[in-house]
Amino acid sequence: MKTVIVGGVAAGASTGARLRRLNESAKIVVLERDHYVSFANCGLPYHIGGDIPDRYSLLLQTPESLAKRLALDVRTGQDVLRIHRDAKEVEVRDLAEERTYRESYDKLVLCPGPNRFRRCSSQARASCWVRRCSAGTVSTSASTSSRSRCVPA
């Protein structure tokens, strides 16, 4: 059986690890759009606050370490464009090679993470947008912190 997991950071990497424990012979492919597949989310405030100056020290796993430890086929820089349910395939854009391909699956798990922008209500404003940032956009500026920030809708 082949499982394709869309998204790799928290939920995707954990799902891949759990699936491997349940079935040692399963083919498990993790497709992650960013370059990082696993990082310490809880350490982001310390990085932004300057206690952890090197953001790369927050990286927990790499595609290579997950392949060696759990036999996961982890592909970074892969943007899933469409799901073809009838054919049991996902259409994937390889961002580095600028090519599109289809990946078949028996089971599909969606772990894309939060939307970067979503509507919310606020006591300060009738409506606002909340921004959530991914690992690839972490910097020391407050505007890209892991905290939500309201900007005018």
N, C-alpha and C positions, 0 to 999 in steps of 0.2 A: 504494500500500500504506500502511496505517495501523498504526503501532505505538503501544501504550500502555505506558508505563513507570510502575510503582508504586514510589514512593520517589524522592527527588530529590537527596539530599545527595551523597555521594561516588560510589557506583556508578551511581545513576540519572542524574546530570548527565553523568558520563563516558560512559555508554552512549548517551545522547542525542547527545552530541557525535560519538561514533564512528559512530553510525547516519547522522548528517547527512553526514559525510565520505564514507560509502559510497554514499549515495543522496540527491542534492540535492533531489529532488522528493517524497520520502516525507513523509507527515503523521506527526509525532511529538508525542505528548501525554505530558507528565510530570505525574503526580498525587502531590503531597506533602502529608502531613497537617499538618506544621508550617508556620510562617510563613517559614522560611528554606530556601532551596533549595541553597545552596552556601556552605560556610564552611571556614576553614583549621583542620582538626582538629589539626594539629601545633602550632598556637598556643595551644591550650587550657591547657596547663601554664603558659605565660607569663601568660595572663590570670588564672588562679587564683593564681599567685605574685605578681601585682601589677605585673609588667613591662609588660603591655598592659592599662591600666586600663579602656578602653572595649571591651566585647565586640563591639560592632557593627563595629569595625575588622577583625574576623576574617571578616566576610562578603566573599566573593569575587565572587559573581554574584547577580543578582536575576532574577526572572521576566522583567522588561523587558529586561535586558541579554542574556539568553539568547534571547529572542525576536528582538531586533535582530541579534545576532551570528550565531545559528545557526538562526533560524526555528523555534524550539521553542515549542510551546504549553504553557507551564508554569503549572500551577494549584496554588496553595498553599491550605491549609485544606481539603483534600479527603481524606476518610477512605474508603478502599476497604473496603467491608463484605463483599462476596461476589464470587466469580468464577462466571459462568454460562458454562461451557465449551462446551456445546452451541450456545448462541446467540452465542458469541464476544463476550460483553459483561461488563463489570464494573459492579457496583452501587456507586455513590459517594454519600457523604453530604457535601454542601457545608456545612461547619461555620458559616460566616458567615451564610449565607442560610437555614440550617436546613431544607434540602430534600434529597431523595434523587432521583438520576437514574441512568440507565444510559449507559455509554459503550461504543461498539462498538470492535472491534479486529480486525486481521488477524493480528498478532503481539502477544504479551503478554510483557513482561519484568518479573520481580519483583525489586526491589531495596529491600526494606523496612528493611534495616539489622538490627542485632542486637536480640534481645529485651532488654527492660529488666531482667528477672530470669531467671536460669537456674540450674539445679542444678549444683553443682560439688563436687569432693572437695577436701579441704584437709588438710594435715598437722596443722594446729591443731585442726580439728574434723572429725568423721566426714562431715558434710555441711554445706553452707552455701549461701547465695544470693549470687550476684554481681550487683551492680547496674551497669547501663550507662546513661548519661544521654545524651539527645539535645541538640542545639544549643539548643532552646527551654528547657531546664532548667539551662543553665549558670549558675552563680553563683560567688561567691568563697568559699563555704563548702566545706569538704573533703568533706562528705557528697554533694555533687553534682559532684565532680570527674570527670575522665575516667578516673581510676584505679578499678579494681575494689575493692569494699568488701564484706567478708563481714558478714552480719547473721544472727542465729540463725534457723534454719529452723523 
